[in-house]
């Protein structure tokens, strides 16, 4: 398979490329080329030899996949980015339905092991701090990130009364977990209302969203998922996507909640 639409310039981009490659190769796929993701020119010239083009980000690669299909007859599959434990397994099942492999069970076993560990740690934290609940969740990111992370956060780990997605680019994606969806350039008025009416909760975006809420003096806890990220440093090699990324996101979301809980405790003294 070729992997289209991956880029090291995205937040955790290099780490995401490695994780996606690791999952697919463990399942039994051979990666032919990753244009823009580290492949050399001679590898990119072998694009037509693949059995299938996997489009990870439509906004970056869907047009190219259609052109490759028209010119070389290579079929493509738009699968998006894999986020969360169950989301990653569904993502792999979608690929397997089109191009079956023999070692998919290895990924399923790894996912179950990691998921059991996350659920155990979540139970321990809930006994101390209550459920992983946020009154509001705002996710502001490019389409593949925003849609996939929204489904993983609300479908696997956290709950909320109101989940709003701000897509930074136009897209046809409409995740069912979202209470409200806005698209930059089309719904700027509604996006402005999101910030002005914000009453507290989890913000998953970049430093732009955090800075805007700071200027408005709105309460929030933060988890960066896209660039620019000016107010934190990350020195580990953890991805956002895939199975390893699920553990990383789970950790960051819980730590955001705990940060808010500690602020409440400190305000009492």
Buried (B, 14 or more C-beta within 10 A) or exposed (E): BBBBBBBEEBBBBBBBBBBBBBBBEBBBBEBBBBBBBBBEEEBBEEBBEBEBBBBBBBBBBBEBBEEBEEEEEBEBBBBBBBBBBBBBBEBBEBBBEBBEBEEBEBBBEBBEEBBEEBBEBBEEBEEEBEEBBBEBBBBBBBBBBBBBBBBBBBBBBBEBEBBBBBBBBEBEBEBEBBEBBBBBEEBEEBBEBBBEEBEBBBBBBBBBBBEBBEEEEBEBBBBBBBBEBEEEEEEEEBBBBBBBBBBBBBBBBBEBBBEBBEEEEEEEE
